[in-house]
Amino acid sequence: MSPVAGKRIREPRESEMWHNLEPIEKLAVSALAATVVGGAAWLGYSNLRANAGPAYTFTEEDARAGRFPIHVAGAVTKPTVITADERMIVLDAIKLAGGATPDADLSLLNLAAPLVPNTQLYVPMQGESVPPGPYGRDAVTSGTAPGGNMAYPTPKGGGLVNINTATQEELETLPGIGPVTAQRIIEYRNRVGAFRSVEELENVKGIGPKKLEQLRPYVTVR
């Protein structure tokens, strides 16, 4: 018998269509869905790995040689972690990160500043400011000490001063360190042993938290 004229024929619902499928057809549909979902997940994971970049490796040999990691970020071609040494300056680190991008504002940095171990060097874009730290153009590297007008020279050799081997004269090139404090550092070193960290300088009489922060960009422990 033909359907009544003008009466709409009800379309089967999705649940009814699934119910009417043969078991082998249900299995095929499920397998296809799993393949699509799995493929999408793998594609996303592959893209994530591709964008993650190579893993950074810092070896025992690097540590023995006095090298240290520096995180170069901001307006550089390849933001990354590099391995540096005490002879390197800000400009060297930027070059190792592929160079500055066209929108970088290098005028805000002191490109001749020595690199400080285990720090981030952020290269600002135009319109940005430089985060507090030892690399900004206004950061003190030589000349006038913070909070005063007393001039002091750049540490001997232009690099970081190793407080475990520095002589009296080398220690006196550091900001805020005169003959008395330099002698106390040497006496502490002879009495207690080698400094295990820069922070241990606070154990020396005359060096508090404020002076430690003043010294931090210029000293190292090896």
C-alpha positions as CSV (number, residue, x, y, z in Angstrom):
1,M,0.0,0.0,0.0
2,S,1.4,3.4,-1.0
3,P,1.9,6.1,1.8
4,V,-0.9,8.6,2.3
5,A,-0.3,11.6,0.0
6,G,1.2,14.6,1.8
7,K,2.2,12.6,4.9
8,R,5.9,12.9,5.7
9,I,7.9,9.7,6.0
10,R,9.9,9.6,9.2
11,E,13.6,9.2,8.7
12,P,15.3,6.6,10.9
13,R,17.2,8.0,13.8
14,E,21.0,7.5,14.2
15,S,20.4,5.2,17.1
16,E,18.1,3.1,15.0
17,M,20.6,3.0,12.2
18,W,23.3,1.8,14.5
19,H,21.0,-0.8,15.9
20,N,20.1,-2.1,12.5
21,L,23.8,-2.6,11.5
22,E,25.2,-6.0,11.3
23,P,27.9,-6.8,14.0
24,I,30.7,-6.9,11.3
25,E,29.5,-3.4,10.1
26,K,29.6,-2.1,13.7
27,L,33.1,-3.4,14.1
28,A,34.2,-1.7,10.9
29,V,32.7,1.7,11.9
30,S,34.3,1.5,15.3
31,A,37.7,0.7,13.8
32,L,37.4,3.6,11.4
33,A,36.6,6.0,14.2
34,A,39.5,4.8,16.3
35,T,41.9,5.3,13.4
36,V,40.7,8.9,12.8
37,V,41.0,9.8,16.5
38,G,44.4,8.1,16.9
39,G,45.7,9.7,13.7
40,A,44.7,13.2,15.0
41,A,46.3,12.6,18.3
42,W,49.6,11.4,16.7
43,L,49.6,14.4,14.4
44,G,49.2,16.7,17.4
45,Y,52.0,14.9,19.3
46,S,54.3,15.0,16.3
47,N,53.8,18.8,15.9
48,L,54.4,19.3,19.6
49,R,57.7,17.4,19.4
50,A,58.7,19.3,16.2
51,N,58.1,22.6,18.0
52,A,59.8,21.6,21.2
53,G,63.4,21.9,19.8
54,P,66.4,19.8,20.7
55,A,67.0,18.9,24.3
56,Y,69.8,20.9,26.1
57,T,72.7,18.9,27.4
58,F,75.2,20.2,30.0
59,T,78.0,17.8,30.6
60,E,80.4,17.2,33.5
61,E,83.2,18.3,31.2
62,D,81.4,21.7,30.8
63,A,81.2,22.1,34.5
64,R,84.9,21.2,35.0
65,A,85.9,23.7,32.3
66,G,84.0,26.5,34.1
67,R,81.3,26.7,31.5
68,F,77.7,27.5,32.4
69,P,74.2,27.6,30.8
70,I,72.5,30.9,29.7
71,H,68.9,31.1,28.6
72,V,68.7,33.5,25.6
73,A,65.1,34.6,25.1
74,G,63.0,37.3,23.6
75,A,63.7,38.9,20.2
76,V,66.2,36.4,18.9
77,T,66.0,34.1,15.9
78,K,66.3,30.9,17.9
79,P,65.5,31.3,21.6
80,T,67.4,28.6,23.4
81,V,69.8,27.6,26.2
82,I,73.5,28.0,25.3
83,T,76.7,26.9,27.0
84,A,78.9,29.9,27.8
85,D,82.1,30.7,29.5
86,E,83.4,33.7,31.5
87,R,85.1,35.2,28.4
88,M,81.8,35.6,26.6
89,I,79.7,38.8,26.6
90,V,76.0,39.5,25.8
91,L,76.7,40.0,22.1
92,D,78.3,36.5,21.9
93,A,75.2,34.9,23.4
94,I,72.8,36.7,21.0
95,K,74.9,35.5,18.0
96,L,74.7,31.9,19.3
97,A,70.9,32.2,19.5
98,G,70.8,33.0,15.7
99,G,71.1,36.8,16.1
100,A,68.6,39.4,16.9
101,T,65.3,39.7,15.0
102,P,64.5,42.9,13.0
103,D,62.1,44.1,15.8
104,A,64.7,43.8,18.6
105,D,65.8,46.9,20.4
106,L,69.5,46.2,21.2
107,S,70.0,49.8,22.4
108,L,68.4,48.7,25.7
109,L,71.1,46.2,26.4
110,N,74.8,46.5,27.3
111,L,76.2,44.3,24.6
112,A,79.6,44.3,26.2
113,A,78.4,43.1,29.6
114,P,79.9,39.7,30.8
115,L,77.5,36.8,31.0
116,V,76.4,35.8,34.5
117,P,76.1,32.0,35.1
118,N,72.6,30.4,35.1
119,T,70.7,33.5,34.2
120,Q,68.3,34.6,31.5
121,L,69.3,37.1,28.8
122,Y,66.1,38.6,27.5
123,V,66.4,40.6,24.3
124,P,63.5,43.1,24.3
125,M,61.4,44.0,21.3
126,Q,60.8,47.6,20.3
127,G,58.4,49.1,22.8
128,E,59.4,46.7,25.6
129,S,61.6,47.3,28.6
130,V,64.5,45.1,29.9
131,P,63.8,43.0,32.9
132,P,65.9,43.8,36.0
133,G,69.3,42.1,35.9
134,P,72.9,42.5,34.8
135,Y,72.3,43.0,31.1
136,G,70.4,46.2,30.7
137,R,72.2,49.3,29.5
138,D,71.7,50.9,32.9
139,A,73.1,48.0,34.8
140,V,76.4,48.7,36.6
141,T,79.4,47.0,35.0
142,S,82.1,49.6,35.7
143,G,82.4,53.2,36.7
144,T,79.9,54.3,39.4
145,A,78.9,52.0,42.1
146,P,75.2,51.7,42.9
147,G,73.9,54.2,45.4
148,G,77.1,56.3,45.3
149,N,79.6,58.2,43.3
150,M,82.7,56.0,44.0
151,A,84.2,54.7,40.8
152,Y,85.5,51.2,40.6
153,P,87.2,49.3,37.7
154,T,85.9,46.4,35.8
155,P,87.2,43.1,37.3
156,K,90.6,42.1,36.1
157,G,90.5,40.5,32.6
158,G,86.9,41.7,32.0
159,G,85.5,38.4,33.2
160,L,83.9,37.1,36.4
161,V,86.1,36.9,39.5
162,N,86.4,33.4,41.0
163,I,86.2,34.0,44.7
164,N,87.9,30.7,45.4
165,T,91.2,31.7,43.7
166,A,91.1,35.5,43.6
167,T,94.0,37.5,45.1
168,Q,93.6,40.4,47.4
169,E,94.1,42.8,44.5
170,E,91.5,41.0,42.3
171,L,88.9,41.0,45.1
172,E,89.4,44.8,45.5
173,T,88.3,45.4,41.9
174,L,84.8,44.2,42.9
175,P,82.2,46.9,43.7
176,G,82.0,47.7,47.4
177,I,85.0,45.5,48.3
178,G,87.9,47.3,49.9
179,P,91.1,46.0,51.5
180,V,89.4,45.0,54.8
181,T,86.6,43.0,53.2
182,A,88.9,41.4,50.6
183,Q,91.1,40.2,53.4
184,R,88.1,38.8,55.3
185,I,87.1,36.8,52.2
186,I,90.5,35.3,51.9
187,E,90.6,34.5,55.7
188,Y,87.2,32.8,55.4
189,R,88.4,30.8,52.5
190,N,91.5,29.7,54.3
191,R,89.6,28.8,57.5
192,V,86.4,27.2,56.2
193,G,87.5,26.0,52.7
194,A,86.4,26.8,49.2
195,F,83.1,28.7,48.7
196,R,80.5,26.3,47.4
197,S,78.2,29.0,46.1
198,V,78.2,32.8,45.7
199,E,75.5,33.0,48.3
200,E,78.0,31.8,50.9
201,L,79.7,35.2,50.8
202,E,77.0,36.4,53.2
203,N,78.9,34.4,55.9
204,V,81.8,36.9,55.5
205,K,81.6,39.8,58.0
206,G,80.7,43.0,56.2
207,I,78.7,41.3,53.3
208,G,75.0,41.3,53.7
209,P,72.1,40.6,51.3
210,K,72.3,44.1,49.7
211,K,76.0,43.9,49.0
212,L,75.7,40.3,47.8
213,E,73.2,41.4,45.1
214,Q,75.7,44.1,44.2
215,L,78.5,41.5,43.8
216,R,76.5,38.7,42.1
217,P,76.9,39.9,38.5
218,Y,80.7,40.0,38.9
219,V,81.7,36.8,40.8
220,T,81.6,33.1,40.3
221,V,82.6,29.9,42.1
222,R,84.7,27.2,40.5
